[in-house]
Amino acid sequence: MKNEKLKAVLSVTVFILCLCLTFPFVTGLCSFTSIKDSLFGEQTTATEDTFDPYDPYGPGGLFSSESVRTEPVNPLTDETASSPETTAEPSETTEAVEITSEIETQSPETSEVTTTVEITTVEITTSAPETEALTRDNYPWIIADADYFSDALFVGDSNVNGLRLRCGEELKTATFFAKDGLMCSSVLKEDTVIPVYHGASSQNLGDSNFETLVKSGNFKKFYLMFGANESGYADMSYVENQVARIITMVKQNVPDAVFCVEATLLGTKAWSASHKYDRNGNILKINTYLSELADWHSIVYIDANELFGDGNGNLDTQYSNGYHLNDPKHYRTWSAWIATKGINLSVR
């Protein structure tokens, strides 16, 4: 009897020990699964949930087959996939022209002169002169007054925010969606809500996200400037793709919109050298990418580094001791220069 009780006690003890040993493993496995799912999510194939409506390579996107420019140029490779410049095919016009001529004949018998009128119809084909393709070198800029910027939205990071704070009267009617640290990948996010300011007065119009501003219908001109914050990373090509997404989104909502893609400003040589990556080298790569977005009809490209650069790929130290411009007058020079680069709507 005692042996049976002892066996029963031992069986219960072994069961409890086994349960104690397996419980942490089971709960740990469940915890691991939960952690894995929270970090990485379920591994699923692409569905409608992952569809990007602003994919520049998608239907109607900036790089789609419907676009003039279908393949972006990659300045990081030796093989540059640039397409040759093209000119418009000359059109021919054919016109029927009547030529009237009078022929006089004299009779040898009566000496009477007879005049005969002959009408001959000939076809003359004329060709219209060839139209030169628009480029950065021959684009017909206009001088913009303050009213020109009344439907312009400036979008960007601390450079654009600094321009807002210190710009001249040229931009007094413009609107600014800009913030220190704003990156191009964040612009289209619904939760990127920042203060919106009106022109040189810096009147706060309230907080908004970008989509709300676009869909308001108040803006037809979009000035985009990014790259300063992104230049701290290794791969620069995604900046072009993100800016292309912004343009695609705007075009879907404002089909007649025009865009001015602005090169990001360089920093001083010392500033660039103080970082892990070659910041100025990355900025130059970004600007090369961004320049390729211009079709010189609805999208143009401007580069203010021609004002402030030292000619060697750096910001001139007379304008800054690091990255941002160091004097309000430089921002006024910048805004006045922007006004000389007005988008010509007649060639849109």
Beta strands, then each sheet from edge to edge (+ up, - down):
strand 1: 92-106
strand 2: 113-127
strand 3: 152-156
strand 4: 175-178
strand 5: 194-198
strand 6: 203-208
strand 7: 221-225
strand 8: 258-262
strand 9: 299-302
sheet 1: 1+ 2-
sheet 2: 6+ 5- 4+ 3+ 7+ 8+ 9+
end
